[in-house]
Amino acid sequence: MKINLRSQDKFENRHHGKNEQELQEMLRTVGASSLDELIEQTLPAAIRLPKPLHLPRPKSEQEFLDGIKKLARKNAILKTYIGTGYYDTVTPNVILRNILENPAWYTAYTPYQAEIAQGRLEMLLNFQTVITDLTGMEIANASLLDEATAAAEAMTMLHSLRPSAKKKADKFFVSELCHPQTIDLIYTRAKPIGIEVVVGNHETVDLTDENLYGVLVQYPATNGEVIDYTDFIAAAHDVNITVAVAADLLALTLLKAPGEMGADVVVGSSQRFGVPMGYGGPHAAYFATKDAYKRQIPGRIIGVSVDAEGNRALRMALQTREQHIRREKATSNICTAQVLLAVIAGAYSVYHGPEGIKNIATRVHGLTRLFVDTVRKFNFEVVNTNYFDTVTIKTTLTSKIRENALKWGINLRYNKDGSIGVSFDEAKTFDDVIALLNLFAEVSGFQGEMVIDEEMDFTLAENLVRTSSYLTHPVFSAYHTEHEMLRYLKSLENKDLSLVHSMISLGSCTMKLNATAEMIPLTWPEFGAIHPFVPANQALGYGQLVAELSAWLCEITGFAAMSMQPNSGAQGEYAGLMAIRGYHESRGDHHRNVALIPSSAHGTNPASAVMAGMKVVVTKCDERGNIDVEDLRARAEQYKDELSCLLVTYPSTHGVYEESIIEICSMIHSFGGQVYMDGANMNAQVGLTSPASIGADVCHLNLHKTFCIPHGGGGPGVGPIGVGEHLIPFLPGHVNLGKQSEHLEEGQAGAVSAAPYGSASILTISYAYIAMMGGEGLTNATKYAILNANYIKERLNGHYEVLYTGTNGRCAHEMILDCRPFKAAGIEAEDLAKRLMDYGFHAPTLSFPVAGTLMIEPTESESKAELDRFCDTMIAIRNEVREVEEGTADRTDNVLKNAPHTSRVVLADVWEHAYGREKAAFPLPHLRFNKFWPSVSRVDSAFGDRNLICSCIPVEAYAEEVE
């Protein structure tokens, strides 16, 4: 036996570890002699790439971790006082280890199946309670992407809510004291939908302007000033103008709540509640408003309901009202929330409680006062009258301070007018303030003795001080010791099914392995502790990572350039469509505003098109689920002078590689349009074909799908866009990259996210995936995804009908099972989804894109054993349906209609069902030894919507209300 001293474990084999025997067994089942033959039968020859991907050789896990540690050290960690909506924070270790670094939390899916998501839903309810309590508002959602986009959502929501007296008003006023990145993004979002943005002084704005419908102000202001907006808001309301306030959550523990000032909407970021800065994200933004606006609020809301046993149960409230489901009538395209980050912020609030958070805020304010009181002795002018944690200093010594600060390892905020901003936060200490004061003393030439008081009286203007209570629910006072918090988090974790339990076969969502090695760098301080607005030479590691990842993704997609800024798939759609819009405008084609969208498209597609100022025209699909080429041609011909683009998903949402895709792209180009490709199904393209080779001009990539960023229970996501060379000038800009939206040339795009590189810290995950897989590994992943899907298809043949297949009877990486025939027996697709929980599985995608169906995508990561376990389950459930069809099971009292079955139900003294307990709980033998129990019975969503409760209330009060 010879020993190869250079051999090492291949990461690829850990990612989709099929051995040769399993591979041959699966190929026999699908009727193919080899994996390559299966691919040839599945993929149209015309779209195959002529050569393999040219990527660096794959690294082992240890090689990668050693290499990225060196790269991380290129990021400089300075004491940062930049603020502007981003702050150093301290993530409690019990939360860091047991949530952020815990796959049971980060590999879960969006809580559409509430019965197996009660843990996440409870922490999200805690989050909503924190937001409503601190803002003084009546209802909050379960998070948005970042503060700037949340402010833009407020602008558009208030526009849709204009009273009859303001129906023609299209002007939105933004205070010049809002954060620059917020102003920047609002310009971007307003332009395509015809809203005029005016930036200025809120004290001098003309509220009698009949074209003015809404206002945005910052609290505290970006310069640190704390302003009581009570009278201003009242004056605005007197003339039918609504007011949104962007507010700092930590400040609200000490300052008067915006709701108490009369605000209509309050937005902001929960980043400083335990979430690292991460060079800009991901962070959970919040959006709070009045109860009267609950049906217009963007994003998801968690609400309280009851289950079939009458017990308290949580679920996503008003679920069918989600904006993107309204398609071309939508006013928002929000699809991804920031669940994992909202969970962290909620847990941070539970762990510290109201007194703990108030103490943190008080100490931050105290450090700020210490700095202000002392620096004034050095003859520096602090312009603020009232402040919380941020002050602005006017000085002629800015350049000298900047030079010395860098030598001392300190970052300050340097404003365009020469003033300096200084922001304090939870992570700063008394000694940090002394060091900062020594810097200012040295620069000023101060020669006296610096007298420091370590204690001071709390003083804020009386009209600004908060008097109302918050976080009074028992959950915020019960878990302040680490062992109690640990047990609480574990109790919530135990209620949720995630990839640590079983495969999650969600079509179009690609729930694949999120390898531990990919996740490790995420929580290193070299990535987490970097402010998004530090000088570029302090973030060289990030710069290299973004450049290399962009180059790799360009190789994979065939595009000329990438933008990493969009921080969700829907944001990527929007950014891509704005690039197309900018391209047409730059050529003088302002009239090109028609977007052709097939009826099978994701709901975010038409919503994004509307947000980009486009007119949506829906085109037909044929009986096989493919785009109806002749109908598309007719529409393209009809709108040839106005055609902006086609939005197409490939492979199609129906799980098929459409043969006519190249013809379709050429047709659109012939009529002067561009092709936007939705990258949701890139897991069936990588290494075999590419968007650019097919003919697309722009495509967004769901890094939280194809490229292994975990879904985090419903977010974070990343949706970078790749573009052809002609669209490079129209990629998103950013005020911190020297491009401010109101100053852009015709056609150029502004910011689409608050930070220049969006959710930069989680780019480390996709970087790791590609680095360890290499070109061949990525290509094999696509092949195995196709094999796994076709294996399931063949194993379920004769039990379920697959709606759509390609020319050779193959599906792509996913398939749609038709459950509509079961309706004759009174069984719905939802009943199968709930019954899957009893078998320990999350349901496939339910009723999308076809109502009454299940869309299955196994991904490449699942072993044959797990695929077989899933197939055995689906066959067993089909037999349970058959029992109802044949009359051997009761039509209403059967395992499907009563699913899921909790341990309480199964172990109850009384059992009155027409079937046995064993059939209910242990329908397959292996479940006796490895059983996941749903924590609640089937949730009554209708009850919850009729009795909408979206924040924590005492259990006793809830029980009384139900009674």
NORZIZI-V826667 format. One record per backbone hydrogen bond with DSSP energy under -0.5 kcal/mol. CO is the residue of the C=O (numbers start at 1). NH is the residue of the N-H. E is the energy in kcal/mol with one decimal. If there is no record, write none. Layout:
co=CO nh=NH e=E
co=CO nh=NH e=E
This chain:
co=2 nh=4 e=-0.6
co=3 nh=5 e=-0.8
co=4 nh=7 e=-1.3
co=9 nh=11 e=-0.5
co=10 nh=13 e=-0.8
co=10 nh=14 e=-0.7
co=11 nh=14 e=-1.3
co=11 nh=15 e=-1.6
co=12 nh=16 e=-2.1
co=16 nh=18 e=-2.0
co=19 nh=23 e=-2.4
co=20 nh=24 e=-2.3
co=21 nh=25 e=-2.2
co=22 nh=26 e=-2.4
co=23 nh=27 e=-2.5
co=24 nh=28 e=-2.3
co=25 nh=29 e=-1.8
co=26 nh=30 e=-2.1
co=27 nh=31 e=-1.2
co=27 nh=32 e=-2.4
co=34 nh=38 e=-1.8
co=35 nh=39 e=-2.2
co=36 nh=40 e=-2.4
co=37 nh=41 e=-2.0
co=38 nh=42 e=-1.1
co=39 nh=43 e=-3.2
co=44 nh=47 e=-1.5
co=45 nh=48 e=-1.2
co=53 nh=55 e=-1.0
co=60 nh=64 e=-2.8
co=61 nh=65 e=-2.5
co=62 nh=66 e=-2.5
co=63 nh=67 e=-2.4
co=64 nh=68 e=-3.0
co=65 nh=69 e=-1.4
co=66 nh=70 e=-1.4
co=67 nh=71 e=-2.0
co=68 nh=72 e=-2.7
co=69 nh=73 e=-1.6
co=71 nh=74 e=-1.6
co=72 nh=75 e=-2.0
co=74 nh=76 e=-0.5
co=74 nh=540 e=-1.0
co=76 nh=78 e=-0.9
co=78 nh=80 e=-0.7
co=79 nh=81 e=-0.5
co=79 nh=411 e=-3.1
co=81 nh=423 e=-1.8
co=83 nh=86 e=-1.1
co=88 nh=426 e=-0.6
co=88 nh=427 e=-0.6
co=89 nh=91 e=-0.6
co=90 nh=92 e=-0.7
co=92 nh=95 e=-1.4
co=92 nh=96 e=-2.7
co=93 nh=97 e=-2.7
co=94 nh=98 e=-1.0
co=95 nh=99 e=-1.9
co=95 nh=100 e=-1.5
co=96 nh=101 e=-2.0
co=99 nh=102 e=-1.6
co=101 nh=103 e=-0.6
co=102 nh=105 e=-1.8
co=102 nh=106 e=-2.2
co=103 nh=107 e=-2.1
co=105 nh=108 e=-0.7
co=106 nh=712 e=-2.4
co=108 nh=713 e=-2.7
co=110 nh=112 e=-2.7
co=110 nh=113 e=-0.6
co=112 nh=114 e=-1.1
co=113 nh=116 e=-1.4
co=114 nh=117 e=-2.1
co=115 nh=935 e=-1.0
co=115 nh=936 e=-0.7
co=116 nh=497 e=-2.2
co=117 nh=121 e=-2.3
co=118 nh=122 e=-2.0
co=119 nh=123 e=-2.0
co=120 nh=124 e=-2.6
co=121 nh=125 e=-2.1
co=122 nh=126 e=-2.1
co=123 nh=127 e=-2.2
co=124 nh=128 e=-2.6
co=125 nh=129 e=-2.2
co=126 nh=130 e=-2.4
co=127 nh=131 e=-2.2
co=128 nh=132 e=-2.8
co=129 nh=133 e=-2.7
co=130 nh=134 e=-2.5
co=131 nh=135 e=-2.5
co=132 nh=136 e=-1.5
co=132 nh=137 e=-0.7
co=135 nh=259 e=-2.9
co=139 nh=289 e=-2.8
co=144 nh=285 e=-2.1
co=145 nh=283 e=-0.6
co=146 nh=150 e=-2.2
co=147 nh=151 e=-2.2
co=148 nh=152 e=-1.9
co=149 nh=153 e=-2.3
co=150 nh=154 e=-1.9
co=151 nh=155 e=-2.1
co=152 nh=156 e=-2.2
co=153 nh=157 e=-2.6
co=154 nh=158 e=-2.7
co=155 nh=159 e=-1.5
co=156 nh=160 e=-2.0
co=157 nh=161 e=-1.1
co=159 nh=162 e=-1.2
co=163 nh=166 e=-2.2
co=164 nh=167 e=-1.2
co=166 nh=169 e=-2.1
co=170 nh=196 e=-3.1
co=171 nh=213 e=-2.5
co=171 nh=214 e=-1.1
co=172 nh=198 e=-2.4
co=173 nh=216 e=-2.1
co=174 nh=200 e=-1.7
co=175 nh=178 e=-1.8
co=177 nh=222 e=-3.2
co=179 nh=182 e=-0.9
co=179 nh=183 e=-1.9
co=180 nh=184 e=-2.6
co=181 nh=185 e=-1.9
co=182 nh=186 e=-2.3
co=183 nh=187 e=-1.9
co=184 nh=188 e=-1.4
co=185 nh=189 e=-2.5
co=186 nh=190 e=-2.2
co=187 nh=191 e=-1.8
co=188 nh=192 e=-0.7
co=190 nh=193 e=-0.8
co=190 nh=195 e=-2.1
co=191 nh=194 e=-1.6
co=195 nh=197 e=-0.6
co=196 nh=172 e=-3.2
co=198 nh=174 e=-3.1
co=200 nh=176 e=-2.8
co=200 nh=202 e=-0.5
co=201 nh=204 e=-1.3
co=201 nh=205 e=-0.9
co=205 nh=207 e=-1.1
co=206 nh=209 e=-1.5
co=209 nh=212 e=-1.7
co=211 nh=171 e=-2.7
co=211 nh=213 e=-0.5
co=213 nh=242 e=-2.1
co=214 nh=173 e=-2.6
co=215 nh=244 e=-3.3
co=216 nh=175 e=-2.7
co=217 nh=246 e=-3.0
co=219 nh=248 e=-1.7
co=221 nh=224 e=-2.3
co=224 nh=388 e=-0.6
co=225 nh=221 e=-3.1
co=225 nh=227 e=-0.6
co=227 nh=229 e=-0.8
co=229 nh=233 e=-3.1
co=230 nh=234 e=-2.1
co=231 nh=235 e=-2.4
co=232 nh=236 e=-2.1
co=233 nh=237 e=-2.6
co=234 nh=238 e=-1.7
co=235 nh=239 e=-0.6
co=236 nh=239 e=-1.2
co=236 nh=241 e=-2.5
co=237 nh=240 e=-1.8
co=242 nh=215 e=-1.7
co=243 nh=264 e=-2.4
co=243 nh=265 e=-1.5
co=244 nh=217 e=-2.0
co=245 nh=247 e=-0.7
co=245 nh=267 e=-2.5
co=246 nh=219 e=-3.1
co=247 nh=249 e=-0.5
co=248 nh=252 e=-1.5
co=250 nh=253 e=-1.4
co=251 nh=254 e=-2.0
co=251 nh=255 e=-2.4
co=254 nh=466 e=-2.9
co=257 nh=260 e=-0.8
co=257 nh=261 e=-0.7
co=258 nh=261 e=-0.9
co=258 nh=262 e=-0.6
co=258 nh=263 e=-2.1
co=259 nh=262 e=-0.8
co=264 nh=290 e=-0.8
co=265 nh=245 e=-2.5
co=266 nh=288 e=-3.0
co=267 nh=247 e=-2.8
co=268 nh=286 e=-2.8
co=269 nh=249 e=-0.6
co=270 nh=273 e=-2.0
co=271 nh=275 e=-2.0
co=272 nh=274 e=-0.8
co=274 nh=276 e=-0.5
co=277 nh=280 e=-2.0
co=277 nh=281 e=-0.5
co=278 nh=281 e=-0.8
co=278 nh=761 e=-1.1
co=281 nh=761 e=-1.6
co=283 nh=285 e=-0.7
co=284 nh=270 e=-2.6
co=285 nh=144 e=-1.7
co=286 nh=268 e=-1.4
co=287 nh=141 e=-2.1
co=288 nh=266 e=-2.8
co=289 nh=138 e=-1.2
co=289 nh=139 e=-1.9
co=290 nh=293 e=-1.9
co=291 nh=294 e=-1.9
co=293 nh=296 e=-2.1
co=293 nh=297 e=-1.2
co=300 nh=142 e=-3.5
co=301 nh=317 e=-2.7
co=303 nh=315 e=-2.0
co=305 nh=313 e=-2.3
co=306 nh=940 e=-3.1
co=307 nh=310 e=-2.1
co=311 nh=307 e=-2.2
co=313 nh=305 e=-3.5
co=315 nh=303 e=-2.9
co=315 nh=317 e=-0.6
co=316 nh=319 e=-0.7
co=317 nh=301 e=-0.5
co=318 nh=321 e=-1.9
co=319 nh=322 e=-1.6
co=322 nh=325 e=-1.5
co=322 nh=326 e=-0.6
co=323 nh=326 e=-1.6
co=324 nh=327 e=-1.3
co=326 nh=329 e=-2.2
co=327 nh=330 e=-2.2
co=334 nh=324 e=-0.6
co=338 nh=342 e=-2.5
co=339 nh=343 e=-3.1
co=340 nh=344 e=-1.8
co=341 nh=345 e=-2.4
co=342 nh=346 e=-2.7
co=343 nh=347 e=-2.8
co=344 nh=348 e=-2.7
co=345 nh=349 e=-1.8
co=346 nh=350 e=-2.0
co=347 nh=351 e=-2.8
co=348 nh=352 e=-2.3
co=349 nh=353 e=-2.4
co=352 nh=356 e=-1.1
co=353 nh=357 e=-2.5
co=354 nh=358 e=-2.1
co=355 nh=359 e=-2.6
co=356 nh=360 e=-2.0
co=357 nh=361 e=-2.6
co=358 nh=362 e=-2.8
co=359 nh=363 e=-2.4
co=360 nh=364 e=-2.4
co=361 nh=365 e=-2.6
co=362 nh=366 e=-2.5
co=363 nh=367 e=-2.6
co=364 nh=368 e=-1.9
co=365 nh=369 e=-2.5
co=366 nh=370 e=-2.6
co=367 nh=371 e=-2.2
co=368 nh=372 e=-2.7
co=369 nh=373 e=-3.3
co=370 nh=374 e=-1.8
co=371 nh=375 e=-3.1
co=372 nh=376 e=-1.8
co=374 nh=377 e=-1.1
co=375 nh=378 e=-0.9
co=375 nh=380 e=-1.4
co=376 nh=379 e=-1.7
co=380 nh=382 e=-0.7
co=381 nh=383 e=-0.6
co=381 nh=394 e=-2.5
co=386 nh=226 e=-1.6
co=389 nh=424 e=-2.6
co=391 nh=422 e=-2.5
co=392 nh=383 e=-2.4
co=393 nh=395 e=-0.5
co=393 nh=420 e=-2.5
co=394 nh=381 e=-1.2
co=397 nh=401 e=-2.6
co=398 nh=402 e=-2.9
co=399 nh=403 e=-2.2
co=400 nh=404 e=-2.4
co=401 nh=405 e=-3.0
co=402 nh=406 e=-1.9
co=403 nh=407 e=-1.2
co=404 nh=408 e=-1.9
co=405 nh=410 e=-2.9
co=406 nh=409 e=-0.9
co=409 nh=79 e=-2.6
co=411 nh=81 e=-3.0
co=412 nh=414 e=-0.6
co=413 nh=415 e=-0.7
co=413 nh=421 e=-3.3
co=415 nh=418 e=-1.9
co=419 nh=415 e=-2.3
co=420 nh=393 e=-3.2
co=421 nh=413 e=-2.3
co=422 nh=391 e=-2.2
co=425 nh=428 e=-1.4
co=429 nh=433 e=-1.8
co=430 nh=434 e=-2.0
co=431 nh=435 e=-2.2
co=432 nh=436 e=-2.3
co=433 nh=437 e=-2.8
co=434 nh=438 e=-2.4
co=435 nh=439 e=-1.6
co=436 nh=440 e=-1.9
co=437 nh=441 e=-2.8
co=438 nh=442 e=-2.5
co=439 nh=443 e=-2.2
co=440 nh=444 e=-2.2
co=441 nh=445 e=-1.1
co=441 nh=446 e=-1.7
co=449 nh=451 e=-0.9
co=450 nh=452 e=-0.6
co=452 nh=454 e=-0.5
co=457 nh=459 e=-0.5
co=461 nh=464 e=-2.1
co=461 nh=465 e=-0.9
co=462 nh=465 e=-0.7
co=464 nh=256 e=-2.6
co=473 nh=476 e=-2.1
co=474 nh=477 e=-2.1
co=474 nh=478 e=-0.7
co=481 nh=485 e=-2.4
co=482 nh=486 e=-3.0
co=483 nh=487 e=-1.9
co=484 nh=488 e=-2.2
co=485 nh=489 e=-2.8
co=486 nh=490 e=-2.4
co=487 nh=491 e=-2.3
co=488 nh=492 e=-1.9
co=489 nh=493 e=-2.7
co=490 nh=494 e=-2.3
co=492 nh=495 e=-1.5
co=493 nh=496 e=-1.6
co=495 nh=118 e=-0.7
co=498 nh=501 e=-2.0
co=498 nh=502 e=-1.4
co=503 nh=505 e=-0.6
co=503 nh=842 e=-0.7
co=504 nh=506 e=-1.0
co=505 nh=507 e=-0.6
co=505 nh=857 e=-1.5
co=506 nh=509 e=-1.6
co=506 nh=510 e=-1.0
co=510 nh=512 e=-1.5
co=513 nh=515 e=-0.7
co=515 nh=519 e=-1.1
co=516 nh=519 e=-0.7
co=516 nh=520 e=-1.5
co=517 nh=521 e=-0.5
co=519 nh=522 e=-1.0
co=520 nh=523 e=-1.1
co=521 nh=524 e=-2.0
co=524 nh=527 e=-1.7
co=524 nh=528 e=-2.6
co=525 nh=529 e=-2.6
co=527 nh=530 e=-0.6
co=528 nh=277 e=-0.6
co=528 nh=278 e=-3.1
co=529 nh=531 e=-0.6
co=530 nh=279 e=-2.8
co=531 nh=534 e=-1.5
co=535 nh=538 e=-2.2
co=536 nh=539 e=-1.6
co=538 nh=76 e=-2.4
co=539 nh=543 e=-2.5
co=540 nh=544 e=-2.5
co=541 nh=545 e=-2.5
co=542 nh=546 e=-3.0
co=543 nh=547 e=-2.2
co=544 nh=548 e=-2.8
co=545 nh=549 e=-2.8
co=546 nh=550 e=-2.4
co=547 nh=551 e=-2.1
co=548 nh=552 e=-2.5
co=549 nh=553 e=-2.6
co=550 nh=554 e=-2.2
co=551 nh=555 e=-2.0
co=552 nh=556 e=-2.1
co=553 nh=557 e=-2.4
co=554 nh=558 e=-2.5
co=557 nh=692 e=-2.2
co=561 nh=723 e=-2.3
co=563 nh=721 e=-1.6
co=566 nh=719 e=-1.8
co=567 nh=717 e=-0.6
co=568 nh=572 e=-2.0
co=569 nh=573 e=-2.3
co=570 nh=574 e=-2.2
co=571 nh=575 e=-2.8
co=572 nh=576 e=-2.8
co=573 nh=577 e=-2.5
co=574 nh=578 e=-2.4
co=575 nh=579 e=-1.8
co=576 nh=580 e=-1.9
co=577 nh=581 e=-2.6
co=578 nh=582 e=-2.7
co=579 nh=583 e=-2.3
co=580 nh=584 e=-2.3
co=581 nh=585 e=-2.5
co=582 nh=586 e=-2.4
co=583 nh=587 e=-0.8
co=584 nh=587 e=-0.8
co=584 nh=589 e=-2.7
co=585 nh=588 e=-1.9
co=588 nh=590 e=-1.2
co=589 nh=592 e=-1.6
co=591 nh=593 e=-1.3
co=593 nh=595 e=-0.5
co=593 nh=615 e=-3.5
co=594 nh=596 e=-0.6
co=594 nh=644 e=-2.9
co=594 nh=645 e=-1.7
co=595 nh=617 e=-2.7
co=596 nh=647 e=-2.6
co=597 nh=619 e=-1.9
co=598 nh=601 e=-1.9
co=602 nh=605 e=-1.5
co=602 nh=606 e=-0.6
co=603 nh=607 e=-1.3
co=604 nh=608 e=-3.1
co=605 nh=609 e=-2.1
co=606 nh=610 e=-2.2
co=607 nh=611 e=-2.1
co=608 nh=612 e=-1.6
co=609 nh=614 e=-2.6
co=610 nh=613 e=-1.8
co=614 nh=616 e=-0.5
co=615 nh=595 e=-3.0
co=617 nh=597 e=-2.4
co=619 nh=599 e=-1.9
co=620 nh=628 e=-2.4
co=622 nh=625 e=-2.0
co=626 nh=622 e=-2.9
co=627 nh=629 e=-1.2
co=628 nh=632 e=-2.6
co=629 nh=633 e=-2.8
co=630 nh=634 e=-2.4
co=631 nh=635 e=-2.3
co=632 nh=636 e=-2.9
co=633 nh=637 e=-2.6
co=634 nh=638 e=-2.5
co=635 nh=639 e=-2.4
co=637 nh=640 e=-1.2
co=639 nh=642 e=-1.4
co=639 nh=643 e=-1.6
co=642 nh=593 e=-1.0
co=642 nh=594 e=-2.6
co=644 nh=674 e=-2.1
co=645 nh=596 e=-2.8
co=646 nh=648 e=-0.6
co=646 nh=676 e=-3.2
co=647 nh=598 e=-0.8
co=648 nh=678 e=-2.5
co=652 nh=655 e=-2.4
co=655 nh=812 e=-2.5
co=656 nh=652 e=-2.6
co=656 nh=658 e=-1.0
co=658 nh=661 e=-1.2
co=660 nh=664 e=-2.6
co=661 nh=665 e=-2.4
co=662 nh=666 e=-2.4
co=663 nh=667 e=-2.3
co=664 nh=668 e=-2.1
co=665 nh=669 e=-2.2
co=666 nh=670 e=-2.1
co=667 nh=671 e=-1.0
co=668 nh=671 e=-0.7
co=668 nh=673 e=-2.4
co=669 nh=672 e=-1.8
co=674 nh=646 e=-2.0
co=674 nh=676 e=-0.6
co=675 nh=677 e=-0.6
co=675 nh=697 e=-2.6
co=675 nh=698 e=-1.5
co=676 nh=648 e=-2.6
co=676 nh=678 e=-0.5
co=677 nh=679 e=-0.6
co=677 nh=700 e=-1.2
co=678 nh=650 e=-0.9
co=678 nh=681 e=-0.6
co=679 nh=682 e=-1.8
co=679 nh=702 e=-0.6
co=681 nh=684 e=-1.9
co=682 nh=685 e=-2.5
co=682 nh=686 e=-2.0
co=685 nh=688 e=-2.3
co=685 nh=689 e=-2.6
co=688 nh=49 e=-2.8
co=690 nh=694 e=-1.7
co=691 nh=695 e=-1.5
co=691 nh=696 e=-2.7
co=697 nh=724 e=-2.2
co=698 nh=677 e=-3.0
co=699 nh=722 e=-2.8
co=700 nh=679 e=-0.6
co=701 nh=703 e=-1.3
co=702 nh=705 e=-2.2
co=702 nh=706 e=-1.1
co=702 nh=707 e=-0.8
co=703 nh=709 e=-2.5
co=705 nh=708 e=-1.2
co=711 nh=714 e=-1.5
co=711 nh=715 e=-3.6
co=713 nh=111 e=-0.7
co=714 nh=337 e=-1.8
co=715 nh=340 e=-2.5
co=718 nh=703 e=-2.2
co=718 nh=704 e=-0.7
co=720 nh=701 e=-2.7
co=721 nh=563 e=-2.2
co=722 nh=699 e=-2.1
co=723 nh=560 e=-2.0
co=723 nh=561 e=-1.4
co=724 nh=727 e=-1.9
co=725 nh=728 e=-1.1
co=727 nh=730 e=-1.9
co=728 nh=731 e=-1.7
co=734 nh=737 e=-1.9
co=734 nh=739 e=-2.3
co=735 nh=738 e=-1.1
co=738 nh=740 e=-0.5
co=740 nh=743 e=-2.2
co=741 nh=744 e=-1.3
co=745 nh=748 e=-1.9
co=755 nh=758 e=-1.7
co=758 nh=760 e=-1.9
co=759 nh=762 e=-1.0
co=760 nh=763 e=-1.7
co=761 nh=764 e=-1.0
co=762 nh=765 e=-1.1
co=762 nh=766 e=-0.8
co=763 nh=767 e=-2.4
co=764 nh=768 e=-1.9
co=765 nh=769 e=-2.2
co=766 nh=770 e=-2.4
co=767 nh=771 e=-2.2
co=768 nh=772 e=-2.3
co=769 nh=773 e=-1.7
co=770 nh=774 e=-2.6
co=771 nh=59 e=-2.0
co=773 nh=777 e=-1.0
co=774 nh=778 e=-2.3
co=775 nh=779 e=-2.1
co=776 nh=780 e=-2.6
co=777 nh=781 e=-2.0
co=778 nh=782 e=-1.7
co=779 nh=783 e=-2.1
co=780 nh=784 e=-3.0
co=781 nh=785 e=-2.0
co=782 nh=786 e=-2.0
co=783 nh=787 e=-2.5
co=784 nh=788 e=-3.1
co=785 nh=789 e=-1.9
co=786 nh=790 e=-2.3
co=787 nh=791 e=-2.5
co=788 nh=792 e=-2.2
co=789 nh=793 e=-2.4
co=790 nh=794 e=-2.3
co=791 nh=795 e=-2.4
co=792 nh=796 e=-2.2
co=794 nh=797 e=-0.7
co=796 nh=799 e=-2.3
co=796 nh=800 e=-2.0
co=800 nh=798 e=-0.6
co=800 nh=802 e=-0.5
co=801 nh=803 e=-0.6
co=801 nh=818 e=-2.7
co=806 nh=809 e=-1.9
co=810 nh=806 e=-3.6
co=814 nh=812 e=-0.6
co=815 nh=817 e=-0.5
co=815 nh=856 e=-2.7
co=816 nh=803 e=-2.7
co=817 nh=819 e=-0.7
co=817 nh=854 e=-2.0
co=818 nh=801 e=-0.5
co=819 nh=822 e=-1.2
co=820 nh=823 e=-1.7
co=821 nh=824 e=-1.1
co=822 nh=825 e=-1.7
co=822 nh=827 e=-2.0
co=823 nh=826 e=-2.1
co=828 nh=831 e=-0.7
co=828 nh=832 e=-1.2
co=829 nh=833 e=-2.0
co=830 nh=834 e=-2.4
co=831 nh=835 e=-2.2
co=832 nh=836 e=-2.0
co=833 nh=837 e=-0.6
co=834 nh=837 e=-0.9
co=834 nh=838 e=-0.6
co=835 nh=838 e=-1.0
co=835 nh=839 e=-0.8
co=836 nh=839 e=-0.6
co=836 nh=841 e=-2.5
co=837 nh=840 e=-1.4
co=842 nh=505 e=-0.5
co=845 nh=847 e=-0.5
co=845 nh=855 e=-2.6
co=850 nh=853 e=-0.9
co=852 nh=819 e=-1.6
co=853 nh=847 e=-3.0
co=854 nh=817 e=-3.5
co=854 nh=856 e=-0.6
co=855 nh=507 e=-2.3
co=855 nh=845 e=-1.9
co=856 nh=815 e=-2.0
co=863 nh=867 e=-2.4
co=864 nh=868 e=-2.8
co=865 nh=869 e=-2.1
co=866 nh=870 e=-2.2
co=867 nh=871 e=-2.7
co=868 nh=872 e=-3.2
co=869 nh=873 e=-1.7
co=870 nh=874 e=-2.6
co=871 nh=875 e=-2.5
co=872 nh=876 e=-2.4
co=873 nh=877 e=-2.6
co=874 nh=878 e=-2.1
co=875 nh=879 e=-2.1
co=876 nh=880 e=-1.5
co=877 nh=881 e=-2.2
co=878 nh=882 e=-2.4
co=879 nh=883 e=-1.8
co=880 nh=884 e=-1.2
co=881 nh=885 e=-2.6
co=882 nh=886 e=-2.7
co=883 nh=888 e=-1.6
co=883 nh=889 e=-1.8
co=884 nh=887 e=-0.9
co=892 nh=894 e=-1.0
co=893 nh=890 e=-0.5
co=894 nh=898 e=-1.9
co=896 nh=899 e=-0.6
co=900 nh=902 e=-0.6
co=902 nh=906 e=-2.3
co=903 nh=907 e=-2.4
co=905 nh=908 e=-0.7
co=916 nh=920 e=-1.6
co=917 nh=921 e=-2.6
co=918 nh=922 e=-2.8
co=924 nh=927 e=-1.5
co=925 nh=928 e=-1.7
co=926 nh=929 e=-1.5
co=926 nh=930 e=-0.8
co=931 nh=933 e=-0.6
co=932 nh=934 e=-0.6
co=938 nh=308 e=-1.2
co=939 nh=941 e=-1.2
co=940 nh=306 e=-0.6
co=940 nh=944 e=-1.5
co=941 nh=945 e=-2.1
co=942 nh=946 e=-2.1
co=943 nh=947 e=-1.9
co=945 nh=948 e=-0.6
co=949 nh=304 e=-2.5
co=954 nh=958 e=-2.1
co=955 nh=959 e=-2.7
co=956 nh=960 e=-2.1
co=957 nh=961 e=-2.0
co=958 nh=962 e=-2.5
co=959 nh=963 e=-2.1
